[in-house]
Amino acid sequence: MIAEHYARKWQAAGLIDAATARAILDWQAAHRRPVWLWAVAGTGTLAIGLGVIAIVGANWDDIPDTLKLAVDLALNALCAAAVFVWWRRQRAWPREIAALLLFGLVLSGIALIGQVYQLQSEPWHALALWLALCTPFLALTTFGRLAAILWALVAVVTWFSASEDVARFFVKLAVLERHRSAWDNPFLMALLTYLPACGLIAAASLRRLWAPARRQADQILHLGIAGLIAACSLVSAISWLSRSDSAAFGPIAVAALATLVAVAALWFAWPPAERRVGTLLLAVSFAVWVAALLMAHLGGHVLLPSLEGRTADLAHALLFIVYWAILGGMAARAGWRGLFGLAFTMIGLRLLLLYFEAIGGLTATGIGLMGGGVLCLVLAAVGWRLTRRVPRRSAGATP
């Protein structure tokens, strides 16, 4: 139905003729897959798996530990053999699925060993061991985007699970007690959100050195850029940092080093066009991130006492708008319609929030709702016109 709808629509627009439309529909009919039958089969398989889990869970205490470990080891070995067989036969999808199943089974084995032998440790220790064991074979056997997304999610979750220990590590970097305030402050959270984005960008650059894995590297790079934009947007939008009187120079120094590493990785692995855009994005994001922290740092001292209350809110809001305006300009020049539309939307939402923050009372709230609705409609209309004028990006460009 969807293919027929678009084929008729393209034919009515004069993009294809009747013969081409009929050929498209015939090809679609010949390659149509029984989605509902696949759904029923998948439901049945899921029911069987849940039934097995329920039976095992009900009798878990009665199952010998050696049997548990033996079954888990057998499943891992069977899945590893499947990965090897499909790799030898050059079957991409079966190999990717088997590798991802093995990826999950390894974590279940680590958890099972910890439960059987009553091992006590931080959760991130198991996650870090999981990544250390699985990253090499995932890098060798998977080239799809799904594996890249899962690996990146696990890496980010591991990082934030270890956030307390990482924070303590940064505090220990202050050798002298009088320098301890440079680390032991709220700015560490901003740093902990900034560093994994740079790490993903560097990991994507390393992954791109292997030609078969370049699509996977692109996906990791997209996730890293998204994390970088999210981290800078978060720190520029949160005005509670302006009430901190702690030093921000320690986190800024580490963030600068991480940014240089990411830039060096980009210039080492990516073509000139991509690395120029990536370097510019990193530079702008780092500048906005540093500006937000310096505003917060100076706002907590007598150097800039005016950055308090509503003034601080307005300053952070303007920084947020400026950052997304720059991103929108970069997106328009590069032909990234999605990022341009998102930038326009974020600016519109922040302006709308500023509009509501400036009013008070029930009557003013009603007027604000109507005015905000009109503002949203106007922004949507203007954004639609501007987005259509943005040229489509060329194939192979980094979004």
N, C-alpha and C positions, 0 to 999 in steps of 0.2 A: 504493500500500500504506500509506503513512504517513497520507494523508488519510482512508482508510477506517478505519484503526485509531483515529484521534482522533474521527472521526464516530461510530463505534460506542461509544467510551468516553463521549462527551458524551451520547449517547442513553441509555446505561445509567445515567448520573448524573442523568437527568431534565432536563438543560439544554436539549435540543432533542427534538422529536418525530420519529417515523419519516419523515414527509413531508419535514421539513427536512433530515434526514440524507440521504435519497435525493436531494434537490435539490442538496445539497453535493457528493455523489459524482458526480451527472450533470454538474454544472458543471466539476468537476475533470477528468472524463473528456473533456469537450469541449475543454478548454484544456490538455490534457496535451501536453507537448513531448517529442519523441524525444531524450532525454538521451544515449542511447548513440550515436545518429547524429550529434548535435552533437559528442560526444567524438571520434568517428572523423574527422569533418570537421576539427575542431581539430587532431588529431594529424597529419592530412595536410598542413594548412597549415603547422604547425610544422616538419614534415619538409622541406617545400619551402624554407622560410626558412633552416633550418639548412644545407641543401644549397647554397643561394646563398652563404651566409656562408663555408662551407668552400671553395667554388671561388674566391671573391674572396680569402680568406685565403691560399690556396695560390699565387695569382698576384699577390699584393699588390705586390711589388717591381717587377713588370713592367708594372703599370698606370700610365700617366702621371698626374702630379699634377693637371694641368688636368682630366683626365677624372674623377678622384676628386671634385674640388671641384664640377665641373659636375653630376655625378649627385647629389651631396648637396644642392646648391642646388635642383635640379629636384624632388627628393623633398620638400624643405621647402616649395617653392612649391605643389606639388600638394596637400600636406596642408593648407596654409593656405587654398587655394581650396576644399577640401572643408569646412573649418570655416566659411568664409564662406557657402557654398551651404546647408549645413544650418542655419546661423543665420538666413538669410533665409527658409527654409522652416519655421522653428520646430520642427525635429525635435531633441528634447532628447538622446536617447541617441546618435544618430550624431554630433551636434555635440560631445558630451562625449568620445567615443572619439577623434574626429579631433583635438580639442584636446590630449588626452593624448599621442597619437602625435606631434603637432608638438612638444610639450614635450620628449619624448625625442629627437626628431630634432635639435632645436636644440643639445642637449648633444653629440650625435655630431658635429655640424658644428663646434662649438668645439674638440673634441678633434682632429678631422681637420685643422683649420687649424693647431693647435699642432704636429701631427706633420709636416705638409708644410713649414711654415716654420721648424721647429726652435725654437719659442718655449719659453723656459725661465722658469718662474714657479711659485709655490706652487699646489698643487691647489685651494686655496680661492678663488684668484682666478678660476679658470674657473667654479667653482660660484657665486660671487657674481655674475659676469657672466651666467650662466645664469638665476639668479633675477631679476636686473634686467631682462633681455630678456623673460622669459616671464610674470612676475607680472601685468603689465597685461592681456595678452590672456587669460590664465587667469581673471582677475577679471571680464572682460567676457563671456566665452563659456561658463564652467562654473559650475554651481550645485549639483553633486552632492557627496556626501560623499567619494567616492573621490578626486576632485581635491583636496579639502581635506586629506585624509590624506597624499597624495603631496607636496603643496606643503609641509606642515608638516614632513614627514620630511626633505625637501631642505633646508629652512631650518635645522633642527636639525643636520643633518650638516655643512652649511656653517659653522655656528657653531663646532662642535667641531673642524672641520678647521683653523679659524683660531685655535684656543685659545692657541697659543704667541704669535702676534702680538698677540692681545688681552691676554694676560698682560703682555707687554712694554709695551703701551700703558698699562696700569694702573700699571706700575712707573714709567713716565715721568711720571705724574701727581704723583709725589712730587718736588716741585721741590727741596726741600732734602735733602741726602744723609742727614741724621739721621732723616728721615721715610720712608726707603726701606723699612725693615722693616715698615711698615704695609701694604705691598703684596707684597713679594717673600717669600711664605711659603706654606705648604700650604693656607691658607684660600682661596687663589685658586681652587682646584679646586671648593670648595664654592660659591663665587660664580658660577663658570662654569656650574654646573648649575642655579643658581637663576634667573639672568637670562633664559635662553630661555623658561622657563615664563611669566614675567611678560610677555615679548614676545609670546607666542602669545595670551595673554589680551587684551592690548591690540589685537593684529591681529584677533582675533575680534570685538571691540567695533566696530572700524572697519568690518569686513565686514558687520556687522549693520545698518548704516545704510542699506543697499540692500535693500529688501524682498524681491526675488526670491532673494537669497543668504542668507536667514536660516537655512535648514537647514544650509548650509555653515558659517555662523558658529557655529552650535551645535556642530558637529563640531570645529571648531578650538578652541572654548572647552573642550570635553571633553578634548582633547589637552593643552591648557595646564594645566588643573586636575590631570590625571594626572601631568604633568611636575612640577608644584609639589609634589604629595604625594610623588612619588618622590624629589625633591631633598631635602625636609625629612626624609623617612624615612631616606635615606642618611646625611645628616650627623648625625642623632641616633643612628644605629645604630653608626657607626664610632668606636671608642674610641681608635684610634691618634692621632687629633687631640689627645688629651689630653697627648701627649708633646711637643707643639710649644710653644716659648716665644716664638713670633712674635706680633705684634700683630694683633688681629682687627677693629680699629675702622674701618680703611679699607674692607674688604669689606662690613662692616655698613652703613656710610654709603651705599655704592652700592646695596646691596640695598634699603635703606629708600627711596631715590629711585625705584628700579624698582617697588617695591610701591605707592608713591603714584601713579605713572603708571598702573599697572594698575587701581587703585581708581578713579581719575578716569575712565578709559575705561569701566569698568563702569557708573558712575553717569551717564555721558553717553549710553550707547547701550542699556541694558537696562531692562526694566520694574522697578518697585519691589521686587517679591518676589525676582527673580533677583539684583538688585544688592545687596540686603541680605545674602542668603546668600553671594554671592561675596565681598563685603567682609569678612564674618565669617571665611570660609575663608582669605582672604589674611592677615587679621590674626593668626589663630591660627597659621598656617603660618610667618609671619615671626617671631612670638614664639618658636616652638619652634626655628626655624633660628638665631636670635640666641642663645637659651639654650644650644644645643649649642656654638656657637663661643665663647661666653664661658666655658663650662665648660672647654673645651680651652685657652683662653688663660690662665685663672686656674690651671688645673692644671699648667701649665708654669712657674709662678712660685712664689715662696715665700708668696704670699698665700693659697694653698690647696693646700698640699703633700699633703693627704690624698687628693686626686683622682688617685691613681696606682694602677696594677695592677688588682686585682679591684674596688677601690672605683670606679675610673673605668668599668670595664665595667658595673658595677651601675648607676651613675648614668646612663650612656647608655641602658641597657636600660629603666630606669624612664621616662626622657624619651620614648623610643620608644613605650612602652605608653600613657603619658598622652596623647601626640599622637593615637594611633589610637583611644583611648577617646573623646576629644573628637570625632573624625571620626565614630565610630559613633553618638554622641549626636546630632550634627547630622543624620546620615542617618536616624535613627529619627524625628526630628521632621519632616523633610521628606518622608518616605516613600520614600527611595531604598534599596530592598531590596538591590540589588547592592552598593552601597558599605557598607551595614551588615554584610552577610555577609562582605565582604572585610575590614572592620575587625575583626570578631570572629575571623576566621581569622588575621590578622596578629598579634593579641594572643596567641592560642593558640600560634602558632608561636614567638613570642618567649619566652613562658613555658616552652615545651618546651626551647628552647635554654638558658635559664637553669637549668633542671632538670639538664640534662646537664653544664653548666659547673660545677655545684656538686659533682659526684661524680668519682671516680677509681678506677682499678683494674679488673681484669677482672670480679670478682664484683659490684662496684658498677655496672659497665657493664651487666651482665646485668639486675640489679635496675632500673637506670635505663631499659633498653629496655622492660621489662614495665610499669614505672610510667608511662613516656612513652606507651606504647600505650593504657593505661587513661585517661590524661589526654586523649589525642586523642579517644577514644570519648566521654568525658563532655562535652568541649567541643563535639563535633559534635552530640550530642543537645541540649545546651542551646542551641547556636546555631540549630539547626533550629526549636526552639520559639519562640525570640525573633524569628527572621526572619519566621515566619508571623504574628506579632503586629504587625509593622510595617505600617502602612497603605500601600497603593499610592499613589505620587505622582500628583498631578493632571496632566492633559495639558498639555504646554507648560512644565512646570517643568524647571529646569536640573539635570541629575543631576551 
